[in-house]
Amino acid sequence: MTERQKSWIVYGSAAAVGLLLVGGLVVMFTLRRPVSAAPIDEPKKGFVFPESDAKSPGEKILQGADQAFETKYFPTALKFYKDFDLRYAGTEAYEARVPAVWDRMRASDAASPDKDRELPEYLKVRKELHEEWKRLTARPRAEAKEDLQKFAGKLPRDDGRRAIIDGWLEKK
């Protein structure tokens, strides 16, 4: 190979590298440009989120869970439903909606990519506690004092029924 051929290879290689470098920069800057050609309006001043028709914090959590479920954010919906189930047990909002909440928990878990392996056992225990709660609260309170104390020992730390039981026991 002659000197002239060697120089052409060196200069040709340098030119090819330069073209690749410039081409890469052009592609990079093209990709970094904003996609939208339309100008973005500034948010209106004084924007207020729409009013919620929920009357209690429990109902608001349930609305958030329902919205997450309807928009297919199933793991989030399951967390919201579990939170409602735990915190608001024993309230009017809970008693009116508990079967639907449990159904939504099962549906959320079934549709979720990450299955909660403990959910069937969790729902079984919660259903048993709910049935026992209904049985205990149907009896006169004087008879149920010892049973309520035993029942309170079975409840999770954050269960909403603990505060109700403590209130009943303090009155006596």
N, C-alpha and C positions, 0 to 999 in steps of 0.2 A: 504494500500500500504506500502510495506516495504521500509526501508532506501536504500537498494540496488536498487530497482526499481526506486526510486526517483533520485538517482545519475545517473542511466542509462538515464533517461529522460533529465536531465540537460546536461550531457556530449553529448548525442545524438543531442540535440538542438544546442549546441555550435558548434558541428562538422558540422551540416547542414548549419548554418549561415556562418561558415568559407568556406565551399564549394561554397555556393552562392556568397560570396565575391570574392573568387579567380576566379570563373567562370565568374563573371561580369567583373573583371579586364582583363581577357584574351580576352573576347569579345570586350571590349572597346579598347584595344591596337590593336587588329586585325582590327577593323574598322578604326582606325586612320592611319594605314599604307597606303602609296601611292598605288593606284590601278595599275598604269602603271608600268610594269616591264621594258619597254624599256627606255633607257636613253633619256633625253630631250636635244636636241642640242641647243647650244647658238645661238641667232640670229646673222646673218652675220653682220659684221661691215659695216657701210656705206649704210645700207638699205634705199632705197628711195621709197616712195609710188608711185604707178603708176601715170603717168601723166593723168590729166583730159582733155578731149577734150572740156570742157566748156570754153567759151570765156569771160563770165562775171560772177560776183558774183551771180547774179540772176539765171543764168543757173546752177551754182554749187549747189545752194540751191535746184533747181528743180531736179538735178541728185540725190541728197541725199534723196529727197522725193520719187523719183521713186524707188530707192534702198530699202527704208523702205517699200514701198508698195509691191514690188516684194518679199520681205522676210517676208511678212505678219505682219509687225509691224505697224498696221493700225492707232493706236492713234498717233504715231510719224509721220507717213506720213501725217496725217491730219494737224498736227501742222506745218510741213514744208510747205505744200501747202498753208495754211492760211498765213504764214509768207511771202511767195513769192507773194501771191495775194495782200497783203497789201503793202509791201515795194516796189515792182517793178511795180505797176500799172502805166501805161503811157509809159513804156519803150518798145523797139522793142521786147525784149524777152517775155514780158507780152502779148503784142498784138498778137503775133504769136501763143501763147499757151493757152490763157485764156479759151476757151471752154473745152479743154482737162483737164486743171487744175480743173475746176469746176466739170467735170465728175469724176475725181479721188477723189475729196473731197467727193462727194456723195458716191462713192464706198467704200472709206476708212471708212466713218462713218457707212455705212450699215454693213460692215464686222467687225467693232470694237465692243468689248464687252461693252464698255462704250459709249453709244450714246450721241451725242452732240445735245441737244434739240433745241438749237438756230441756228443750221446750216441752216435749210430751210429759215429762215428769213434773216440770214446773206447773203446767196447766192442771195436771191431776191433783197436785197438792193444793193449788189455789182453789180448785173446785171443791175439794173436801173441806177446806177452811171456810169457804163461802157457805156451804150447806150447814156446817156446824154453827157458824155465825147466825144464820137465819133461825136455827133451832134455839140457840141460847137467847137471842133477843126477843123471841116470841113468848118466853116465860116471864113471870114476874121477877123483878130484879133482886128481891130479897133471897129468893131460892137460888138464883144463878150466880151469886157472888163467888163461891169457890170455883164453880165451873168457869167463870169468866177469868179468874186468876190463872187457872190451868191453860185456858185457851190463849191468853196473852203470852204465856211462855212458849207457845208453838209458833207465834207470829214472827215474821222477819222484823228486823230492827226498824225499818222505814215504813212498815205497814200503817196505813191511815187509821185502822181500827184501834191501834194502841192508845192513841190520844182519847178516843171515845171511852174505852174501857177504863183508863186512868181517871177520867172525869166522873164516871159512874161510881167507881170505887171510893173516890175522895168524898163524894156527897154522903156516903153512908156512915 
